[in-house]
Amino acid sequence: MQSIDTLTADQLASLNAYMQLLRSFAITMGKSLTVANAINAQYASNIFGILNGVTQTDVLNDGTGLAGAVPMKVGDIMTASLDVQAFITAMTAAGMDTRRTELAGANNLI
């Protein structure tokens, strides 16, 4: 096995380009985790109670104005909310915060 010091210039360039992508992704994950936590807090405090009292096959028309957003069934909204919770669980697994901070740099995760 070789050491980092023995890599060719091309290998180092490839590795550095990869690290740029990986570090950028860590920043994106950190910022996405912040948004996911906000979504989950709102879901837990209010939205679940609203949706849980509605027929799961009822359709909510889009009121966001986002281009391409379509009406969604209540059950699908609840499933998407569970996806957010799964993302939070995965991103807060043991060691993830430390690795994300090492990759991104603490100041880039604010």
N, C-alpha and C positions, 0 to 999 in steps of 0.2 A: 504494500500500500504506500502511496506517495503522500508527501505533505503538501500543504497549500503552497509553500515556498518553491516547489518544483513544478507547479503548473505552468503551461505555456501562456504566452500573452493572449492568445485566442481563447484558451480555457478560462483565464481570469476575466476577460471581457464578457464571455458568456455568463459566467457566474455572477458578475456584477450587474449585468442586465437583468438576470433572473431575480437577484436580490432587490433591485429597484421595484420590480413588479410585486414581489412578495411583501415588501415593506409597505407599498401603496395599498395592497389588499388588506394588510393588518390595520391600516388607518381606516379604510372603508368599513371593515368589520367593527372596529371600535365605535365609530360614529353610528353605524347601523344598530349596534347594541343599545346605544343611548336612546335612539328612536324607538326600538323595540320595547324597551322598558317603559317608555311613556305610553305607548299603545297598550301594553299589557296592564298598566295601572288604570288607565281609563276603562278598559274592558272589564277588569275585576271590580271596579268601584261602581260602574253604572251600566255599561253596555250589555254585559251578560244578563243582568236582570231584565233588561228590555227585550233582548232577543229570545231569552228563555221562555218568555210569556207569549211568543208569537209562533204561529204555525211555521214549521221548518221549511215548508215548500212555498211559503209566501215570497213574493219578489219585491225587493227594495229597488226602486228606480234610482239611477245615479243622480245625486245632487251635488257632486263635487265640481263639475265643470271640467274635469280632466279629459283631455283628448283621448278618445277611444274607450273610455270607461263605459262599461255595460251594466245593465241591471243585474242584480245577483240574488239568488235564493238565500233566505235567512240561514239555512243549514250550511251553505257554502261560506257565508261570512263567518259563522262560528268555527268551521273547519280551518279557515284562513287564520283565525285568531289562535287556534291551537298550534298552527304552524309557527306563529310568532313565539309562542311559549316554548316550542321545541328548539327554535333558534337560540333563545335566551339560555336554555338548559345546556345546549351544546357549547355556546360561547363562554359559559361560566364554569365549565368542567375544570377539574383540578389542573392547574398549570397553564390554562389558556390565557388568563390575564397577564401572567408573567411573560409568556412568549409574545403576546401581542404588544406589550410594552417594550420588550427588548427589540422587537422588529421595527416598531413604528417610532419609538421615542415617546416618552410620557407626554411631552408638550404637544405632540401631534394628535393626541387622543382626546383633547379637551374640546 
